Each structure stands twice: as structure tokens, then as C-alpha cells.
Amino acid sequence: MTKTQLNDAIRFEARQLPSSALMQSWVYDLIDEVLTEYTNQSRYQELLNFDTPITLVAGQGYASLPTDYHHLVAVKFDKNGTGNFATLQKANQFTEKTGTSGNPTTYFLSGGKLYFWPYSNITTSDVMQIDYYQSPLPFATTDPFPIPALEGAVKRQVVARVLRYAADMDGSTASAKGATAGFSSSHNA
């Protein structure tokens, strides 16, 4: 099912929802929000990428992550591109970050970048790869649903939110009408 088909199915099931471009856009946003909530809670194989190359700069101790990066699984380094990868260890609060001489053995993430050390021996012929889970977004209206196993759960969550919104709007409209009527009658007396 595509995002558009899912949107149509949700709007059909939640019949009280007005048919407008604004409402259609809102349902698309809800689909993205609920899908992101699910992928923040669990990892799904459909979003796992292996051996993604990371561009290295000679003597530099950091690199940019892919734009669709969501969660890191592993960082691997190969000196001179020989095919012999070593897996870097994730730093913790006890990891010493002294000295920059040598090949990378440790990494950490900060501000959308991958930092590693030591790094002074890095050259442009070295290879770094990561295994990571990508974000499910952006998820275009014509794209198939990225995690088929979640399609039904996302639909149910979005329908529940839409119906809750419709009930809240009906309640607030009724309250506003009642308040207006009460105000008018008290001033006309």
C-alpha cells in the first residue's frame, strides 16, 4: 500500500473527517509521526543498511553521517582499502581520548557527526564503513509503505488519533456554542 492509499483508507475509516487538502496533509503528517514513533522504539530489518562507505579526510578525526541516518549499529575501518576491516569500539565515559597518533580504534557520535580516534594516520586511501538503520522518512506519497509489518498498526494509531481529534473538536464546538448561548442570554436579560 502506498502512503496515498493508506491516507485514503484512514480518511474513509474516520468518516467524520472533513475532506480538504489541509486534512489530507494533516493525515500524512500523522502517518509520518506514528511511523517515526514505532521506529524509535524498535529496529526493523527493512531499514538496516550494511557496509555504507563514509568519506574520510586525511588526518581528520570526524566524518559526516548519511542524511537518512537514524541509529548506528557498527563502525568498521580498513587501512589502505585491503579488505581487512577492524570494528571500532564505542566510547564511554571511561574511554581515554588522549593522543591522536595511529589508526582509529574508538568512535562516538555528536552533533550528527561520527568522531573517531586516533586519527592522525588516516589517508584518503583508507576505508570506513558503517552499518546503520535509516530513518523511515521521507516517505513520499507514491512510495510503498517502508515496513509492511507495521502498516496495520500505524493505520490503527492514526485512525484513533483522528477520531480523538474529531471528538475533541465536537466537544469544544458544543462547549463554545453553550458558552456563547449562556453569555448572550445573560446579557439580554
C-alpha positions in Angstrom: 0.0 0.0 0.0 1.3 3.5 -0.8 1.2 6.4 1.5 -1.7 7.9 -0.5 -3.7 4.6 -0.3 -3.0 4.5 3.4 -4.2 8.1 3.8 -7.4 7.3 1.8 -8.1 4.2 3.9 -7.6 6.2 7.2 -9.8 9.0 6.0 -12.5 6.5 4.9 -12.4 4.7 8.2 -12.6 8.0 10.1 -15.7 9.3 8.3 -16.2 12.4 10.4 -13.0 14.0 9.0 -13.7 16.9 6.6 -12.5 16.3 3.1 -9.9 19.0 2.4 -6.3 19.4 1.3 -5.4 20.6 4.7 -6.9 17.5 6.4 -5.2 15.2 3.9 -1.9 16.9 4.6 -2.6 16.5 8.4 -3.2 12.8 8.0 0.1 12.4 6.0 1.9 14.2 8.9 0.2 11.8 11.4 1.3 8.8 9.4 4.9 10.1 9.5 4.7 10.9 13.2 3.4 7.4 14.2 5.8 5.6 11.9 8.7 7.6 13.5 7.4 6.7 17.0 7.4 3.0 16.1 10.9 3.1 14.6 12.2 5.0 17.6 11.0 2.2 19.9 12.3 -0.8 17.8 14.6 -1.6 14.9 13.3 -3.1 11.7 15.4 -5.1 9.2 13.8 -3.2 6.3 15.7 -0.1 7.4 19.1 -1.8 8.0 22.0 -0.8 5.7 25.2 -2.6 5.7 28.7 -1.5 4.6 27.8 2.1 3.8 31.1 3.9 2.9 31.9 7.0 5.0 34.1 9.7 3.3 37.4 10.2 5.1 39.6 13.3 5.0 43.4 12.7 5.7 44.3 13.4 9.3 40.7 14.4 10.3 39.0 12.8 13.3 35.4 13.1 12.2 33.1 12.4 9.3 29.5 13.2 8.4 26.8 10.6 8.7 24.4 9.8 5.9 21.4 12.1 5.7 19.0 9.2 6.4 20.9 8.0 9.4 18.7 7.0 12.4 20.7 4.5 14.6 24.2 3.3 14.4 25.0 -0.5 14.6 28.7 -0.7 13.8 31.7 1.3 12.5 34.5 -0.5 10.6 37.9 0.7 9.5 40.2 -0.7 6.8 43.7 0.7 6.4 44.6 1.3 2.7 41.5 -0.5 1.5 42.9 -4.0 1.7 39.6 -5.6 2.8 40.7 -6.3 6.3 38.2 -4.4 8.4 38.5 -3.8 12.1 35.4 -2.9 14.1 35.8 0.3 16.2 34.6 0.3 19.8 32.0 2.8 21.0 33.5 5.2 23.6 32.0 5.6 27.0 32.7 7.9 29.9 35.8 5.9 30.9 37.4 5.9 27.5 40.6 8.0 27.3 40.8 10.2 24.3 44.4 11.1 24.7 46.7 11.1 21.7 45.8 11.3 18.1 48.6 9.1 16.6 47.6 5.9 14.9 44.6 4.3 13.2 41.1 4.6 14.6 40.0 2.1 17.3 37.2 4.1 19.1 34.3 6.2 18.0 31.5 8.4 19.4 28.6 10.3 17.9 27.9 14.0 18.5 26.0 16.7 16.6 25.2 14.5 13.6 28.9 13.6 13.1 30.9 10.4 13.7 34.1 11.1 15.7 36.9 8.6 15.9 40.5 8.4 17.3 43.3 8.1 17.0 43.1 9.7 13.6 46.5 11.1 12.6 47.4 8.1 10.3 44.1 8.4 8.2 44.7 8.8 4.5 42.3 9.1 1.6 43.1 5.5 0.6 41.7 4.2 3.9 38.1 2.9 4.0 35.5 3.4 6.8 32.1 1.8 6.6 29.1 1.8 8.9 26.1 -0.5 9.4 23.1 1.6 10.4 19.3 1.8 10.5 18.0 4.5 8.2 15.1 6.8 9.1 11.8 5.7 7.5 11.3 9.3 6.4 11.0 11.0 4.0 8.3 8.6 2.9 6.7 10.0 -0.4 3.0 9.7 -1.2 3.7 7.3 -4.0 6.2 5.1 -2.1 5.2 1.7 -0.8 4.9 1.5 3.0 8.5 1.1 4.2 7.8 -1.6 6.9 4.9 -3.8 5.8 4.6 -5.4 9.2 3.7 -2.0 10.7 1.2 -0.9 8.2 -1.9 -2.1 10.2 -0.6 -0.8 13.5 0.2 2.6 12.0 -3.2 2.8 10.4 -5.0 1.9 13.7 -2.9 4.5 15.6 -3.6 7.3 13.1 -7.4 6.4 12.9 -7.5 6.6 16.7 -5.8 10.0 16.8 -8.1 11.3 14.0 -11.2 10.1 15.9 -9.9 11.5 19.1 -9.3 14.9 17.4 -12.8 14.8 15.8 -14.4 14.1 19.2 -12.4 16.9 20.9 -13.4 19.3 18.2 -17.1 18.3 18.5 -16.8 18.7 22.3 -15.1 22.1 22.1 -17.6 23.3 19.5 -20.5 22.3 21.7 -18.9 23.9 24.7 -18.3 27.1 22.8 -21.9 27.2 21.5 -23.2 26.6 25.0 -20.9 29.3 26.5 -22.0 31.7 23.7 -25.7 31.0 24.3 -25.3 31.4 28.1 -23.4 34.7 27.6 -26.0 36.0 25.2 -29.0 35.1 27.4 -27.5 36.6 30.5 -26.8 39.9 28.7 -30.2 40.1 27.1 -32.0 39.8 30.4 
